């Protein structure tokens, strides 16, 4: 265990997901990314058109399965490989691509419960938008949470209203905050997604987003670096405007400052992006994921800092 930070098994100075799972379940736990073929209200005109400007054709599901295959087949193709090395592992079904509560309740039940029936599945992570969970869906999610380990992943990205409009997010901060309260009233775990390096945002903007998140009753966070990928509105915007893209050093500095402002019990589910190399336009340093992770660790040691230090 780290001598500096207690929520770690491997000398990390932040609360790792690996630590959280091992403490909670006593074994190795893997999330299996799935593509259930959902769409998004920001694509079909329910709340907006065109989607968020950075959203790829896969709907942020680059590593999810093939939606043409059944969920069981998608799941087992990954599980079969992992179980050879970790025969005692447990699994969480991760509904990742697009908005995974945006469907009639009967469809949601069919999708979720199909995965929950698979051997050694101990939970679900469901990625969605704060404006796409109905009261009926909330009640159903509460039911699920009483029989399995349920986590709802909500995209926020930023608290800067100007940026929110620029990226065509199409929901308000109040809507997000209201949904966090509704989920927590039902004792449902929440992981919030944010993006560093959004066009024209300052370091202060990114720090303010984390300060806001830290004030909420959330259980985890995913910190992404903005990926400019092919065939997106963002790619066209970058080609015209060439806005500043964070260097690796800038990104590491901002992430460490953000970690210092997060409560130690908040689980860091992700701390960098993971785009496909063939789709990435900028920043090219992002494809070296483990280098970024290692450099964050090294810099935290140099600064003698850790998650929550500045609280």
Secondary structure, 3 states (H helix, E strand, C coil): CCCCCCCCCCCCCCCEHHHHHHHHHCCCEEEEEECCCCCCCCCECCCCECCCCCCCCCCCCCCCCCCCCCHHHHHHHHHHHHHHHCCCCEEEEEECCCCCCCCCHHHHHHHHHHHHCCCCEEEEEEEECCCCCCHHHHHHHHHHHCCCEEEEEEEEECCCHHHHHHCCCCCCHHHHHHHHHHHHHCCCEEEEEEEECCCCCCHHHHHHHHHHHHCCCCCEEEEEECCEECCCHHHHHHHHHCCCCCCHHHHHHHHHHHHCCCCCCCEEEECCCCCCCCCEEECHHHHCHHHHHHHHHHHHHHHCCCCCCCC
